[in-house]
Amino acid sequence: MDLKQTSLFLATPEQIKVHRKRTFVQWGRGLSPEEYAKRDEALNSAALAHCADGKFAVWVLAPREDSTSDLGFFCGCETYRREVTVSDKAATDGLFIGYGIASVFTPAEHRKKGYAKHMMRLLHYVLAGQRQNPTDIPPFPVEKWGPPPTIPPGYGTGIVSALYSDVGPAFYRTCGIGLSEDNGWTVRSPLSTIWPVPAQIDLNESKVEWITDKTEKEIWEMDADRIKDEIQAATKPCFAFLPDQGVAESLKGRSHFYAPNPSKDGVWGVRISQSPESAVDSLAFAKWCLDPGREGPPTLIITRLRCTPTQFPTLLAAAFQAARNFKHEQVEIWNIDPTLQDIGTNLGGVTLERDDHLPSMAWYGSTDGKTVEWKYNEKFCWC
Protein backbone atom coordinates (compact mmCIF):
# COMPACT_ATOMS: atom_id res chain seq x y z
CA MET A 1 0.00 0.00 0.00
CA ASP A 2 1.12 3.56 -0.73
CA LEU A 3 2.44 4.98 2.55
CA LYS A 4 0.38 8.11 1.95
CA GLN A 5 -2.73 5.99 2.48
CA THR A 6 -1.58 4.94 5.96
CA SER A 7 -1.24 6.73 9.26
CA LEU A 8 -0.46 6.17 12.94
CA PHE A 9 -3.30 5.42 15.34
CA LEU A 10 -3.79 4.42 18.96
CA ALA A 11 -4.58 0.71 18.95
CA THR A 12 -8.04 -0.55 19.80
CA PRO A 13 -8.35 -3.29 22.47
CA GLU A 14 -8.63 -5.92 19.73
CA GLN A 15 -5.57 -4.55 17.93
CA ILE A 16 -3.62 -4.66 21.21
CA LYS A 17 -4.41 -8.38 21.48
CA VAL A 18 -3.15 -8.92 17.93
CA HIS A 19 0.02 -6.93 18.66
CA ARG A 20 0.72 -9.06 21.75
CA LYS A 21 0.16 -12.27 19.82
CA ARG A 22 2.55 -11.11 17.11
CA THR A 23 5.33 -10.03 19.47
CA PHE A 24 5.32 -13.37 21.30
CA VAL A 25 7.32 -14.84 18.43
CA GLN A 26 10.14 -12.38 19.10
CA TRP A 27 10.05 -11.94 22.88
CA GLY A 28 8.28 -14.98 24.34
CA ARG A 29 11.57 -16.24 25.83
CA GLY A 30 10.46 -19.61 27.16
CA LEU A 31 6.92 -18.62 28.10
CA SER A 32 3.81 -20.13 26.54
CA PRO A 33 1.63 -17.77 24.46
CA GLU A 34 -0.85 -17.66 27.34
CA GLU A 35 1.87 -16.88 29.91
CA TYR A 36 3.31 -14.20 27.67
CA ALA A 37 -0.08 -12.51 27.21
CA LYS A 38 -0.68 -12.67 30.96
CA ARG A 39 2.73 -11.16 31.65
CA ASP A 40 2.22 -8.36 29.13
CA GLU A 41 -1.19 -7.48 30.54
CA ALA A 42 0.15 -7.50 34.10
CA LEU A 43 3.26 -5.42 33.37
CA ASN A 44 1.29 -2.82 31.43
CA SER A 45 -1.74 -2.62 33.69
CA ALA A 46 -3.21 0.83 34.23
CA ALA A 47 -3.13 0.01 37.95
CA LEU A 48 0.67 0.34 37.92
CA ALA A 49 2.21 3.75 38.50
CA HIS A 50 4.35 3.73 35.35
CA CYS A 51 1.28 2.95 33.18
CA ALA A 52 -1.45 4.87 35.03
CA ASP A 53 -3.34 7.83 33.58
CA GLY A 54 -2.69 6.84 29.98
CA LYS A 55 1.11 6.72 30.32
CA PHE A 56 1.22 3.43 28.39
CA ALA A 57 -0.02 3.18 24.81
CA VAL A 58 0.09 0.80 21.85
CA TRP A 59 0.27 2.35 18.37
CA VAL A 60 -0.42 0.79 14.96
CA LEU A 61 0.28 1.78 11.38
CA ALA A 62 -2.98 1.09 9.55
CA PRO A 63 -4.92 2.22 6.46
CA ARG A 64 -6.49 5.63 6.97
CA GLU A 65 -9.90 4.39 5.83
CA ASP A 66 -9.98 1.29 8.05
CA SER A 67 -7.91 2.19 11.09
CA THR A 68 -10.06 0.82 13.91
CA SER A 69 -11.41 -2.40 12.41
CA ASP A 70 -8.22 -3.51 10.65
CA LEU A 71 -6.66 -6.45 12.53
CA GLY A 72 -4.13 -6.96 9.75
CA PHE A 73 -2.41 -3.63 10.48
CA PHE A 74 1.09 -3.32 9.11
CA CYS A 75 3.14 -2.92 12.30
CA GLY A 76 2.94 -1.72 15.89
CA CYS A 77 4.90 -0.31 18.81
CA GLU A 78 4.45 0.75 22.44
CA THR A 79 5.24 3.96 24.32
CA TYR A 80 5.60 4.98 27.97
CA ARG A 81 5.21 8.61 28.99
CA ARG A 82 7.80 9.54 31.64
CA GLU A 83 9.19 12.52 33.49
CA VAL A 84 12.62 13.77 32.53
CA THR A 85 14.70 16.49 34.10
CA VAL A 86 16.63 18.80 31.79
CA SER A 87 19.52 21.14 32.55
CA ASP A 88 18.98 24.85 31.96
CA LYS A 89 21.72 24.62 29.31
CA ALA A 90 19.35 22.43 27.27
CA ALA A 91 15.94 23.96 28.07
CA THR A 92 14.34 26.78 30.02
CA ASP A 93 12.71 24.85 32.86
CA GLY A 94 13.62 21.74 34.77
CA LEU A 95 10.92 19.09 34.37
CA PHE A 96 9.73 17.86 31.00
CA ILE A 97 8.05 14.85 29.46
CA GLY A 98 10.00 12.10 27.73
CA TYR A 99 8.86 8.88 26.12
CA GLY A 100 10.24 5.36 26.20
CA ILE A 101 9.52 3.28 23.09
CA ALA A 102 9.30 -0.51 23.06
CA SER A 103 8.15 -3.59 21.16
CA VAL A 104 8.52 -2.24 17.62
CA PHE A 105 7.33 -5.16 15.51
CA THR A 106 6.35 -5.89 11.92
CA PRO A 107 4.95 -9.34 11.02
CA ALA A 108 6.82 -11.23 8.31
CA GLU A 109 4.18 -10.64 5.63
CA HIS A 110 4.58 -6.86 5.92
CA ARG A 111 8.37 -6.61 6.11
CA LYS A 112 10.67 -5.03 3.51
CA LYS A 113 7.98 -2.54 2.49
CA GLY A 114 9.00 0.47 4.58
CA TYR A 115 6.12 0.22 7.04
CA ALA A 116 8.13 0.13 10.28
CA LYS A 117 10.30 3.03 9.18
CA HIS A 118 7.24 5.08 8.26
CA MET A 119 5.54 4.27 11.58
CA MET A 120 8.57 5.45 13.53
CA ARG A 121 8.86 8.66 11.52
CA LEU A 122 5.20 9.42 12.18
CA LEU A 123 5.72 8.65 15.87
CA HIS A 124 8.03 11.66 16.23
CA TYR A 125 5.09 13.90 15.36
CA VAL A 126 2.79 12.56 18.08
CA LEU A 127 5.51 12.61 20.74
CA ALA A 128 7.39 15.87 20.07
CA GLY A 129 6.31 18.80 22.21
CA GLN A 130 3.89 21.11 20.46
CA ARG A 131 4.84 23.86 22.92
CA GLN A 132 8.29 23.97 21.37
CA ASN A 133 9.09 26.52 18.70
CA PRO A 134 7.71 25.09 15.43
CA THR A 135 11.15 25.44 13.90
CA ASP A 136 12.64 23.02 16.45
CA ILE A 137 11.59 20.04 14.32
CA PRO A 138 11.00 19.90 10.56
CA PRO A 139 7.44 20.59 9.35
CA PHE A 140 5.29 17.56 8.61
CA PRO A 141 5.74 16.63 4.91
CA VAL A 142 2.05 16.62 3.94
CA GLU A 143 2.71 16.36 0.20
CA LYS A 144 4.74 13.19 0.72
CA TRP A 145 2.88 11.54 3.62
CA GLY A 146 -0.62 12.99 3.55
CA PRO A 147 -2.26 14.62 6.61
CA PRO A 148 -0.38 14.25 9.92
CA PRO A 149 -1.60 11.77 12.54
CA THR A 150 -4.00 12.97 15.21
CA ILE A 151 -2.29 13.76 18.51
CA PRO A 152 -4.29 12.17 21.36
CA PRO A 153 -4.70 13.98 24.71
CA GLY A 154 -1.57 13.59 26.82
CA TYR A 155 0.77 13.34 23.83
CA GLY A 156 2.65 15.91 21.80
CA THR A 157 4.44 17.05 24.95
CA GLY A 158 7.87 15.44 24.68
CA ILE A 159 11.32 16.95 24.65
CA VAL A 160 13.00 13.57 24.08
CA SER A 161 12.18 9.97 23.23
CA ALA A 162 14.34 6.90 23.74
CA LEU A 163 14.41 3.28 22.63
CA TYR A 164 16.76 0.31 22.97
CA SER A 165 17.66 -1.09 19.56
CA ASP A 166 18.14 -4.81 19.00
CA VAL A 167 18.68 -4.30 15.25
CA GLY A 168 21.93 -2.35 15.33
CA PRO A 169 22.58 1.41 15.27
CA ALA A 170 21.59 2.28 11.70
CA PHE A 171 17.88 1.53 11.27
CA TYR A 172 16.45 3.82 13.93
CA ARG A 173 18.86 6.61 13.03
CA THR A 174 17.38 6.62 9.52
CA CYS A 175 13.84 6.90 10.93
CA GLY A 176 14.27 10.64 10.82
CA ILE A 177 12.08 13.57 11.71
CA GLY A 178 10.58 14.78 8.45
CA LEU A 179 12.27 13.52 5.29
CA SER A 180 15.78 13.40 6.74
CA GLU A 181 17.54 10.03 6.82
CA ASP A 182 19.93 11.01 9.59
CA ASN A 183 18.11 12.66 12.49
CA GLY A 184 16.18 9.78 14.05
CA TRP A 185 17.26 7.90 17.17
CA THR A 186 21.03 7.91 17.70
CA VAL A 187 22.90 5.46 19.91
CA ARG A 188 24.40 6.75 23.15
CA SER A 189 26.97 4.79 25.20
CA PRO A 190 25.93 1.13 24.85
CA LEU A 191 28.51 0.03 27.44
CA SER A 192 28.29 -2.85 29.89
CA THR A 193 30.68 -3.83 32.67
CA ILE A 194 30.43 -7.51 33.61
CA TRP A 195 31.85 -9.48 36.55
CA PRO A 196 31.77 -13.25 37.06
CA VAL A 197 30.36 -14.06 40.49
CA PRO A 198 33.48 -14.94 42.53
CA ALA A 199 33.89 -18.13 44.52
CA GLN A 200 34.62 -16.10 47.66
CA ILE A 201 32.44 -13.10 48.50
CA ASP A 202 33.68 -10.68 51.14
CA LEU A 203 30.51 -8.99 52.39
CA ASN A 204 30.12 -7.47 55.84
CA GLU A 205 26.33 -7.52 56.14
CA SER A 206 26.43 -5.19 59.13
CA LYS A 207 27.31 -2.40 56.68
CA VAL A 208 24.26 -2.87 54.45
CA GLU A 209 20.47 -3.00 54.54
CA TRP A 210 18.59 -5.12 52.03
CA ILE A 211 15.96 -3.05 50.23
CA THR A 212 12.42 -4.34 50.69
CA ASP A 213 9.16 -3.66 48.89
CA LYS A 214 8.31 -1.27 51.73
CA THR A 215 11.51 0.78 51.43
CA GLU A 216 11.89 0.70 47.64
CA LYS A 217 9.51 3.56 46.85
CA GLU A 218 11.31 5.87 49.29
CA ILE A 219 14.67 5.01 47.70
CA TRP A 220 13.41 5.94 44.23
CA GLU A 221 11.88 9.20 45.43
CA MET A 222 15.12 10.20 47.15
CA ASP A 223 17.15 9.25 44.10
CA ALA A 224 14.84 11.22 41.78
CA ASP A 225 15.26 14.34 43.94
CA ARG A 226 19.04 14.03 43.77
CA ILE A 227 19.02 13.47 40.02
CA LYS A 228 16.97 16.65 39.56
CA ASP A 229 19.44 18.64 41.67
CA GLU A 230 22.47 17.20 39.88
CA ILE A 231 21.06 17.83 36.40
CA GLN A 232 20.15 21.41 37.29
CA ALA A 233 23.71 21.97 38.54
CA ALA A 234 25.22 20.67 35.28
CA THR A 235 27.29 23.09 33.22
CA LYS A 236 26.54 21.40 29.88
CA PRO A 237 23.29 20.46 28.09
CA CYS A 238 21.98 17.20 29.51
CA PHE A 239 18.86 15.36 30.62
CA ALA A 240 17.88 12.27 32.59
CA PHE A 241 14.85 10.06 32.94
CA LEU A 242 13.59 9.92 36.52
CA PRO A 243 13.32 6.53 38.27
CA ASP A 244 10.32 7.18 40.53
CA GLN A 245 6.59 6.85 39.79
CA GLY A 246 7.04 3.13 39.15
CA VAL A 247 9.52 3.48 36.26
CA ALA A 248 12.50 1.66 37.78
CA GLU A 249 10.32 -0.61 39.91
CA SER A 250 8.71 -2.13 36.81
CA LEU A 251 11.83 -4.15 35.94
CA LYS A 252 11.53 -6.16 39.13
CA GLY A 253 7.99 -7.12 38.14
CA ARG A 254 9.24 -8.38 34.78
CA SER A 255 11.68 -10.75 36.49
CA HIS A 256 8.83 -12.41 38.41
CA PHE A 257 7.41 -13.83 35.18
CA TYR A 258 10.39 -15.89 34.07
CA ALA A 259 9.85 -19.64 34.14
CA PRO A 260 10.98 -21.36 36.22
CA ASN A 261 10.61 -18.35 38.51
CA PRO A 262 14.08 -17.54 39.93
CA SER A 263 12.90 -14.68 42.10
CA LYS A 264 11.16 -16.51 44.93
CA ASP A 265 12.40 -15.28 48.30
CA GLY A 266 14.99 -13.07 46.61
CA VAL A 267 16.04 -9.53 47.40
CA TRP A 268 16.10 -6.81 44.78
CA GLY A 269 18.50 -4.22 46.11
CA VAL A 270 20.80 -3.04 48.87
CA ARG A 271 21.80 0.23 50.47
CA ILE A 272 24.65 1.27 52.73
CA SER A 273 23.40 1.27 56.31
CA GLN A 274 22.59 4.66 57.80
CA SER A 275 24.28 5.50 61.09
CA PRO A 276 22.93 8.13 63.52
CA GLU A 277 25.78 10.45 62.63
CA SER A 278 25.29 10.01 58.86
CA ALA A 279 24.53 13.08 56.80
CA VAL A 280 20.79 13.53 56.45
CA ASP A 281 20.95 13.40 52.66
CA SER A 282 23.33 10.45 52.35
CA LEU A 283 22.12 7.80 49.92
CA ALA A 284 24.13 4.90 48.54
CA PHE A 285 22.37 1.92 46.99
CA ALA A 286 22.18 -0.62 44.17
CA LYS A 287 18.99 -2.05 42.64
CA TRP A 288 18.82 -4.95 40.22
CA CYS A 289 16.74 -7.19 38.00
CA LEU A 290 17.39 -10.60 36.45
CA ASP A 291 18.22 -11.89 33.00
CA PRO A 292 17.88 -15.68 33.35
CA GLY A 293 20.26 -16.28 30.47
CA ARG A 294 18.29 -17.66 27.57
CA GLU A 295 20.65 -15.60 25.38
CA GLY A 296 23.78 -16.09 27.52
CA PRO A 297 24.84 -16.81 31.11
CA PRO A 298 22.18 -16.02 33.75
CA THR A 299 22.95 -12.47 34.85
CA LEU A 300 21.94 -10.14 37.66
CA ILE A 301 21.82 -6.66 36.13
CA ILE A 302 22.27 -3.66 38.41
CA THR A 303 19.64 -1.28 37.07
CA ARG A 304 20.65 1.74 39.16
CA LEU A 305 23.77 2.46 41.20
CA ARG A 306 24.46 5.47 43.40
CA CYS A 307 27.58 5.44 45.57
CA THR A 308 31.05 6.82 46.17
CA PRO A 309 34.18 4.92 45.13
CA THR A 310 34.75 3.78 48.72
CA GLN A 311 31.20 2.40 48.97
CA PHE A 312 31.25 0.61 45.63
CA PRO A 313 33.04 -2.62 46.68
CA THR A 314 30.51 -3.22 49.45
CA LEU A 315 27.50 -2.76 47.16
CA LEU A 316 29.08 -4.93 44.47
CA ALA A 317 29.75 -7.68 47.02
CA ALA A 318 26.09 -7.54 48.03
CA ALA A 319 25.09 -7.89 44.37
CA PHE A 320 27.41 -10.90 44.07
CA GLN A 321 25.70 -12.45 47.09
CA ALA A 322 22.24 -11.87 45.63
CA ALA A 323 23.34 -13.29 42.26
CA ARG A 324 24.58 -16.43 43.99
CA ASN A 325 21.28 -16.78 45.83
CA PHE A 326 19.47 -16.55 42.49
CA LYS A 327 21.95 -19.08 41.00
CA HIS A 328 23.09 -16.49 38.47
CA GLU A 329 26.64 -16.47 37.11
CA GLN A 330 27.32 -12.81 36.34
CA VAL A 331 26.68 -9.27 37.53
CA GLU A 332 26.34 -6.49 34.96
CA ILE A 333 26.05 -2.69 35.05
CA TRP A 334 25.21 -0.41 32.14
CA ASN A 335 27.34 2.73 31.81
CA ILE A 336 29.13 2.56 35.11
CA ASP A 337 30.04 5.97 36.51
CA PRO A 338 33.55 6.95 35.35
CA THR A 339 34.62 7.48 38.98
CA LEU A 340 33.96 3.77 39.61
CA GLN A 341 35.47 2.36 36.42
CA ASP A 342 38.99 1.64 37.67
CA ILE A 343 37.71 0.08 40.89
CA GLY A 344 35.34 -2.10 38.90
CA THR A 345 38.19 -3.26 36.68
CA ASN A 346 40.36 -4.05 39.69
CA LEU A 347 37.49 -6.15 41.07
CA GLY A 348 37.45 -8.27 37.92
CA GLY A 349 35.02 -6.36 35.73
CA VAL A 350 35.33 -6.25 31.95
CA THR A 351 33.79 -3.34 30.03
CA LEU A 352 32.54 -3.90 26.50
CA GLU A 353 30.25 -2.32 23.93
CA ARG A 354 26.96 -4.17 23.59
CA ASP A 355 25.53 -5.15 20.22
CA ASP A 356 21.95 -5.26 21.53
CA HIS A 357 19.73 -3.10 23.77
CA LEU A 358 21.47 -0.06 22.27
CA PRO A 359 20.21 3.07 24.12
CA SER A 360 19.14 5.53 21.43
CA MET A 361 17.58 8.99 21.73
CA ALA A 362 15.78 11.55 19.58
CA TRP A 363 15.85 15.14 20.85
CA TYR A 364 12.95 17.52 20.20
CA GLY A 365 14.17 20.65 22.01
CA SER A 366 15.73 23.79 20.59
CA THR A 367 19.26 22.79 21.62
CA ASP A 368 21.21 20.76 19.05
CA GLY A 369 20.55 17.16 20.10
CA LYS A 370 24.11 16.15 19.24
CA THR A 371 25.34 18.30 22.13
CA VAL A 372 22.84 16.97 24.72
CA GLU A 373 24.14 14.24 27.03
CA TRP A 374 21.91 11.46 28.33
CA LYS A 375 22.90 11.24 32.01
CA TYR A 376 22.19 8.22 34.26
CA ASN A 377 21.88 6.11 31.13
CA GLU A 378 21.44 2.91 33.14
CA LYS A 379 18.99 0.05 32.79
CA PHE A 380 16.41 1.41 35.26
CA CYS A 381 14.65 3.29 32.43
CA TRP A 382 14.82 0.45 29.88
CA CYS A 383 11.53 -0.60 28.34
ABEGO torsion letter per residue (X at the ends): XBAAABBBBBBBAAAAAAAAAAAAAAAAGGBBAAAAAAAAAAAABAABAAABGGABBBBBBBBAAAAAABAABABBBBBBBBBBBBBAAABABABBBBBBBBGBBBBAAABGAGAAAAAAAAAAAAABBAABBAAABBBBBAAAAEBBBBBBBGBGABABBBBBBAAEAAAAAABBBEABAAABBBBBGBBBBBBBBBABBBBBAAABBBBBAAAAAAAAAAAAAAAAAAAAABABBBBBBBABGGAAAAAAAAAAABOBBAABGBBAEBBBBBBAABBAABBBBBBBBBBAGAAEBBBBBBABBBBBAAAAAAAAAAAAAAAAAAGBABBBBBGBBAAAAAAAAAAGBBBBBBABGBBBBBBABABBAAABBBBGBBAAABX
